[in-house]
Every structure is written in structure tokens, then in C-alpha cells.
Amino acid sequence: MLPKFSSRAFLAPMAGVSDPALRLQCKKMGAGLVVTEFTSIHSIVAKESQLKERMKTIQEFIEFSDEERPLSIQLFGSDLTALEKAAKIVEPYFDIIDYNMGCPAPHITQQMAGGALLQEVNLTQQIFSTLVNAVKKPVTLKIRSGVTDASKFLFRDIAEIAEDEGIQMITLHPRTVSQGYSGNADWNLIKELKEISGIPIVGNGDITTPEDAKNMIDDTNCDYVMIGRGAMGNPFLFEQINDYLKTNSYNEYSFKDRLDSFFDYLHLTNQYTIKFAHIKGQAMRFTKGMKGGSKLRSKITLSKNIEELEKIMNDGYASS
Ligand SMILES: Cc1cc2nc3c(=O)[nH]c(=O)nc-3n(C[C@H](O)[C@H](O)[C@H](O)COP(=O)(O)O)c2cc1C
């Protein structure tokens, strides 16, 4: 059974962005569910045996905290033996196991993973059945609508197979794999998926404001919404969506507030081994759209350590 979610707005998995500190921050700001970035089933299997020798668990490889719960881990890769092993390895630590069938990156699709699987009906069915039988925790799925414009309705068959095999929730990002991030997400496809499905549907794609989230729910009748790029450097969005859905109004936040929230993020990174280059990337995102932001970002790029970065952000704060 799926856990109870405290809100209808979820944080999307984002490789290179959704680190454990950012996830925790979004959770504290009202995200109903947070999902790890996608993780290779082969790397989980390989890491686990190395970690076991050192009496460590997979938590050393995929860092998280209990405060993030309910927490979902996203897996990718289609080798059924590795899939079963990886699912069993991560099961004790996570509340939901999510499967990636949307990633458009060529280095993923070329290894018959991510979005490429949408056109592999038989393999897909085996993947779902392997996962659902391997673990007792709920298994969910994240898909794009299809591979090319000509196959943009592949999600219909995949969703049916998923439901038959016991997948408990589906997130749809209604762009095709070949579309990448161009054009708009076609929310009509989320509406259609909701109409044909008997399991909860998470709508995803192009939500950047509380109004967008409400419109998606109103237009498609989806059960939950998932936000990726709109939440980058902007964890306030979850609180705003929750308030807007409840009361039709929400607090506005200034860029000063956003800079403040970068320091909250920074504080949370202390408990994890997050690389400095990655933290710099987050600093860039927290300054996006800010007056004087591009100047600030060129300084951020040059910073060599946390102290320098803090100073740059503090100066930015003083002059904003
Ligand atoms: C930098 C980045 C990394 C992403 N990594 C993942 C990932 O690991 N797994 C996944 O399912 N989707 C991934 N996505 C896709 C997002 O989860 C989401 O489906 C997509 O960005 C559309 O939502 P948005 O318009 O709210 O950003 C990624 C997107 C971005 C921008």
C-alpha cells in the first residue's frame, strides 16, 4: 500500500540536482513526497558488495535521512537479474520503489533503459512483474508519453500493463523522449491517463507557480502534481502550492528570502558528503532570476570553497 502523503505536491527526481539536503529542504517546505535521483541497478548491486565487505550499508552510497519520509528511490536499468537484486537491496531503506521509463539521455536509452523501454512492451511487462514480485514495498512508475511524435500514445499500453502487474502509482511527464524539453508538456495526456487508470496518477511537466499546479489538477483531475525545474532554488513553491490549494492565496517570497533559504540548504548539507561543485550548482539555481544574479553567478563559478561561497552569497544578500 502507498504511504499517506502530507501534500499533493511532490518533488521530482532530478539527477545532479535533487541531493539529500535539497530533498529534505523541500520536504520541510511542504513536499508530500521526495524521490531520489535515478540510480543504476548495476551500480547498486556492485556498491552493495563493496560496502558489505566494509560492514557498511547502501545508505553510504545513496544518502538520505528519516526526516525525508515517505521517501522514494528511483531505479533504472532493464537487466532482470540485476533489477531483482537491486530492488531487494534497497527495499529495507525506502518506502517506495520507483522505476524510470522516461529518461531521454542517449547514454541511458542506448542501454535499453529510461524512455527507450516505452516501445518494448514484453520487456516492460517482465520488468514490472520482476519488481513487484521482488519486494513488498509499493512499486511506482515514471514515464514519458512516448518515444516520438508518431508514438506519443505509448503511455496508454504501458499504463495498462503497469496496473495489471501491480504498479501502484504512475507519474506522467507528457513529452516524448525525442522532444527532450522542447515544446510544452501536453497536459491533455495526463487527463486521458487519469480517465483510463484505476491507480493514482501524478501529473508532471511545466509547473512553475501555485496557479500552474492548481490548473493542472483542475484540468486533468490528477491525484498529485510533481515539480522539477520549478522547484530548483525555489523550495518555497511547495508551501505556496499547499496554501493555494487550501485557501486560494499564498505568501510571496523575495529574492532575499531565497538567498536565506540557500543558507538553510547549506546548513543541511553538513550531514552529507555532497561535493562542493554540486553545492555551487545549487547556489547558481538559488540566484536565478535575481537582480544582479548573473554577476553573482560569475563570482560563484570562481569560488573555491564553502567559505568563499558563503561570503559571495552574503555580499549578494547585502546588495539585493
Ligand atoms: C536536471 C534534471 C535531472 C533530471 N533527472 C531525472 C531523474 O533522475 N529521473 C527522472 O525520472 N526524471 C528526471 N528528470 C525529469 C524530471 O523529473 C521531470 O520529469 C521533468 O523535469 C519535467 O518536470 P518539470 O517541468 O517540473 O521540470 C530530470 C530533469 C532535470 C531538469
The ligand as an SDF file (V2000), in Angstrom:
LIG
                    3D

 31 33  0  0  0  0  0  0  0  0999 V2000
   18.4620   18.2710  -14.2450 C   0  0  0  0  0  0  0  0  0  0  0  0
   17.3330   17.2670  -14.3780 C   0  0  0  0  0  0  0  0  0  0  0  0
   17.5390   15.9720  -13.9560 C   0  0  0  0  0  0  0  0  0  0  0  0
   16.5120   15.0180  -14.0640 C   0  0  0  0  0  0  0  0  0  0  0  0
   16.7100   13.7480  -13.5910 N   0  0  0  0  0  0  0  0  0  0  0  0
   15.6740   12.8750  -13.5870 C   0  0  0  0  0  0  0  0  0  0  0  0
   15.8020   11.5980  -12.9760 C   0  0  0  0  0  0  0  0  0  0  0  0
   16.8360   11.2500  -12.3910 O   0  0  0  0  0  0  0  0  0  0  0  0
   14.7280   10.7610  -13.0270 N   0  0  0  0  0  0  0  0  0  0  0  0
   13.5430   11.1230  -13.6440 C   0  0  0  0  0  0  0  0  0  0  0  0
   12.6090   10.3430  -13.6630 O   0  0  0  0  0  0  0  0  0  0  0  0
   13.4090   12.3260  -14.2100 N   0  0  0  0  0  0  0  0  0  0  0  0
   14.4280   13.2040  -14.1820 C   0  0  0  0  0  0  0  0  0  0  0  0
   14.2360   14.4530  -14.6930 N   0  0  0  0  0  0  0  0  0  0  0  0
   12.9130   14.8330  -15.2160 C   0  0  0  0  0  0  0  0  0  0  0  0
   12.0640   15.4790  -14.1190 C   0  0  0  0  0  0  0  0  0  0  0  0
   11.8410   14.5780  -13.0620 O   0  0  0  0  0  0  0  0  0  0  0  0
   10.7070   15.9470  -14.6890 C   0  0  0  0  0  0  0  0  0  0  0  0
   10.0100   14.8480  -15.1930 O   0  0  0  0  0  0  0  0  0  0  0  0
   10.8760   16.9760  -15.8120 C   0  0  0  0  0  0  0  0  0  0  0  0
   11.8600   17.9430  -15.4960 O   0  0  0  0  0  0  0  0  0  0  0  0
    9.5530   17.6930  -16.1040 C   0  0  0  0  0  0  0  0  0  0  0  0
    9.0790   18.3390  -14.9540 O   0  0  0  0  0  0  0  0  0  0  0  0
    9.2820   19.9480  -14.7380 P   0  0  0  0  0  0  0  0  0  0  0  0
    8.6990   20.6280  -15.9350 O   0  0  0  0  0  0  0  0  0  0  0  0
    8.5590   20.2280  -13.4590 O   0  0  0  0  0  0  0  0  0  0  0  0
   10.7600   20.1850  -14.6420 O   0  0  0  0  0  0  0  0  0  0  0  0
   15.2580   15.3990  -14.6180 C   0  0  0  0  0  0  0  0  0  0  0  0
   15.0750   16.7060  -15.0330 C   0  0  0  0  0  0  0  0  0  0  0  0
   16.0820   17.6410  -14.9150 C   0  0  0  0  0  0  0  0  0  0  0  0
   15.8220   19.0580  -15.3630 C   0  0  0  0  0  0  0  0  0  0  0  0
  1  2  1  0
  2  3  1  0
  2 30  2  0
  3  4  2  0
  4  5  1  0
  4 28  1  0
  5  6  2  0
  6  7  1  0
  6 13  1  0
  7  8  2  0
  7  9  1  0
  9 10  1  0
 10 11  2  0
 10 12  1  0
 12 13  2  0
 13 14  1  0
 14 15  1  0
 14 28  1  0
 15 16  1  0
 16 17  1  0
 16 18  1  0
 18 19  1  0
 18 20  1  0
 20 21  1  0
 20 22  1  0
 22 23  1  0
 23 24  1  0
 24 25  2  0
 24 26  1  0
 24 27  1  0
 28 29  2  0
 29 30  1  0
 30 31  1  0
M  END
$$$$
